[in-house]
Amino acid sequence: MDFTPLPTSTVVGAFLLAFPALFSIVNPVGASLIFHQVLADRTPRERRRLALRIAVNALLILLGSLLLGGYILNFFGVSLGALRVAGGLVVAIRAWGLLMGPEAHEDRKSDAASPAERKTDDIAFFPLTMPFTTGPGSIAVAIALSSQRPAGGHTVIPFFLGASLAALAVALSIWGLYRASDRVMALLGVSGARVMSRLVAFLLLCIGVQILASGVESLATDFLARR
């Protein structure tokens, strides 16, 4: 049986690279528990309305980071190889922190969401989308994923299509899990969410190492070509 990974130049290959990375860093399962705790005094209707708005906002942030982030850095002279190395390091470091200390990550999420406990006019974007759901870490991972795009040609469009579908799938999971946060709380609890967080963090670590390795390979190839 052939276990050769799908190239990221295909829609499926790009989706299988982007979805686990984005899902791991956003962690909608664990975030839904905090969402439920912070908004315990809100009605179910209010929580469902907020869940939809947060999911839409998160989708726009992830798509913007995926589609534009890498090109913006290239505009400032950052090569694709350097972007991959830096992005891989960011993803791997984030994943290591999630793997070794999920409790610290939960505390940061709780602090980010705490302003939502106060009755304000609009909390859907701040703080519940930024920085609670899709904060700097999620944006950094999305930009790192964009560095995996093919250098050019007709394969760029399938890559971004697959990555965009992954962002859409993550947004749908945010909407579904936040909407059903009370049931997630009853089913998993805090301990179950931490176990799942560690599993997805290990997967994110592997993806970070893969991005880093591709960046080192790209830089080495460029260096040898100049020699």
ABEGO torsion letter per residue (X at the ends): XBABBBBAABAAAAAAAAAAAAAAAAGAAAAAAAAAAAAAABBAAAAAAAAAAAAAAAAAAAAAAAAAAAAAAAAAGBBAAAAAAAAAAAAAAAAAAAAABAAAAAAAAAAAAAAAABBBABAAAOAAAOAAABBAAAAAAAAAAAAABBAEEAAAAAAAAAAAAAAAAAAAAAAAAAAAAAAAAAAAEAAAAAAAAAAAAAAAAAAAAAAAAAAAAAAAAAAAAAX
